Amino acid sequence: MSTPASLPPPVRPAAGEPQPHAAGQPQTPATDNPQPPATGQPQPDATAQPAPASSPAAADGHGWRAVSIVLVGAFMALLDTTIVNVALPSIRTGLHASSASLEWIVSGYALAYGLALVPSGRAGDRFGHKKLFLIGLTLFTLASVACGISQTQGEIIAARIVQGLGAGLFFPAISATIQHSFTGPARSKAFGVLGAVIGVSTAMGPLLGGVIIAAAGTDDGWRWVFLVNLLIGAVAIPMAAWRLPRGETRTRRGFDPVGLSLLTAGLLLLLVPLVEGQQAGWPAWTWICFGCCVPAFALLATWELGSDKRGGDPLLKPGLLRQTSFSAGAIFAIAFFGGFSSIFFTLSILWQEGLAHSALITGLVIAPYSVGTLIAAANSDKLSARLGRLVLVLGCTLLLIGLAVVILVLHLAGPGVTGWDLIGPLLLAGVGTGMTIAPNQDFVLATVPRHEAGTAAGILGTSQRVGTAIGIAIIGTVLFGSLKFRPGPHAVASAFTHSAQLALLANLGFMIVALILVLALPREIPHH
């Protein structure tokens, strides 16, 4: 990311427009070149007090205090995307869950999470992101309790879907809070912190899950993987109510229920046969669903374009998607998250069900990935400033190399593979992940107008969560569908090791697509 260009001089509001300064707010020095809302854009509420990125107040005061609170929510939401992976074998035993149910426990959460993001981003733009953050975090916490006390596989799947809905309600407020609090290099730094939280919480999920299960016992330990959210939510919810600012730019938005219905239908027509097809033996209805998802997405595109031409407020905002950096970044997010988030699913199933290790050992095996992600994500803003788009190319390449070496190690070592064999390649893959997540956020959202911050963050988040859901569905189908047990002293271990290699090859395919899509992004991160 090069040094940002100078900001344009202030634009004088049209006659009759209210001045954007709140009462009592200090005037920004002229040398800071603030950029007020353009004529015709919604004006800030009188109570709003957005701090410019160049001011000490924004860098050290209210801006960072607000961001630190919403990042707790980001940690909870993303942690629950992967922490459940190490609990899946225990859930299968405790609730007599099928392999398809295990996939739904992960992908159902991600799908509900993703589908809620865009409408909740709109609602945040209209009603205030603080309200949506509090409602979503409360729902997420209560649904976590429901997961922890579930008695059947149907109950836990339903609770996970509600939990994902809660996460989707509050997550757009996180990126929107960063967008409203900072600009320029300060915003890149804040997105770097968000990227670190996303990467580390996703990667640390298996380790923390293993620790919790080891401490609480294999029979009921999986329940505490969910119930621990009650302890975090009990602190985070009142802190958010107390510390998050109320004043935000409000924009009247529609919710496009037709667009949301078509998007949901298209994704369900794709995911349901992917998850259920292998176990059901791929009956005719699975192929009919695959065929119907294409016209469903075509209808979605037609409706959204028509709504935009009629002056409506479409769900996916064609104006945003026409921006090359935004649309390419959203598609990249689908491929990237589909490729990296399902790695933990495969390794967790392999290490526990195939190689008969404990949940804690499984978490420790995946720990090098978490370490690499933390190190790289913490420095991703500096790397993107120096390398521009090359940081994404390098990150995807390192992840590809690390993943390829993991597959090679599994092929050579077979059932005798140990966690020590995977330290190097998983560390390298984690570094690649950490180098990629935050710069992608910044590349995609840097050119988005501030009054579209919530909607843009919602679309990008939807891409990430949909990528996770599709990745789990495809990888789970490959993993369980290729299991073939042959007589021998290590029949189970050999079968799972072979299937894990095939599943990780599918992950490799996702990452190759992501690497190609990087080339469509701008060479440097633009700044307003």
KADA-V558069 format. One record per residue. SS is DSSP state (~ for helix, > for strand, _ for the rest). Layout:
SS
SS
This chain:
_
_
_
_
_
_
_
_
_
_
_
_
_
_
_
_
_
_
_
_
_
_
_
_
_
_
_
_
_
~
~
~
_
_
_
_
_
_
_
_
_
_
_
>
_
_
_
_
_
_
_
_
_
_
_
~
~
~
~
~
_
~
~
~
~
~
~
~
~
~
~
~
~
~
~
~
~
~
~
~
~
~
~
~
~
~
~
~
~
~
~
~
~
~
~
_
_
_
~
~
~
~
~
~
~
~
~
~
~
~
~
~
~
~
~
~
~
~
~
~
~
~
~
~
~
~
~
_
~
~
~
~
~
~
~
~
~
~
~
~
~
~
~
~
~
~
~
~
_
_
_
_
~
~
~
~
~
~
~
~
~
~
~
~
~
~
~
~
~
~
~
~
~
~
~
~
~
~
~
~
~
_
_
~
~
~
~
~
~
~
~
~
~
~
~
~
~
~
~
~
~
~
~
~
~
~
~
~
~
~
~
~
~
~
~
~
_
_
_
_
~
~
~
~
~
~
~
~
~
~
~
~
~
~
~
~
~
~
~
~
~
~
~
_
_
_
_
_
>
_
_
_
_
_
_
_
~
~
~
~
~
~
~
~
~
~
~
~
~
~
~
~
~
~
~
~
~
~
~
~
_
_
_
~
~
~
~
~
~
~
~
~
~
~
~
~
~
~
~
~
~
~
~
~
~
~
~
~
~
_
_
_
_
_
_
_
_
~
~
~
~
_
_
~
~
~
~
~
~
~
~
~
~
~
~
~
~
~
~
~
_
_
~
~
~
~
~
~
~
~
~
~
~
~
_
_
_
_
~
~
~
~
~
~
~
~
~
~
~
~
~
~
~
~
~
~
~
~
_
~
~
~
~
~
~
~
~
_
_
~
~
~
~
~
~
~
~
~
~
~
~
~
~
~
~
~
~
~
~
~
~
~
~
~
~
~
_
_
~
~
~
~
~
~
~
~
~
~
~
~
~
~
~
~
~
~
~
~
~
~
~
~
~
~
~
_
_
_
_
~
~
~
~
~
~
~
~
~
~
~
~
~
~
~
~
~
~
~
~
~
~
~
~
~
~
~
~
~
~
~
~
_
_
_
_
_
_
_
_
_
~
~
~
~
~
~
~
~
~
~
~
~
~
~
~
~
~
~
~
~
~
~
~
~
~
~
~
~
_
_
_
_
_
_
_
_
_
_
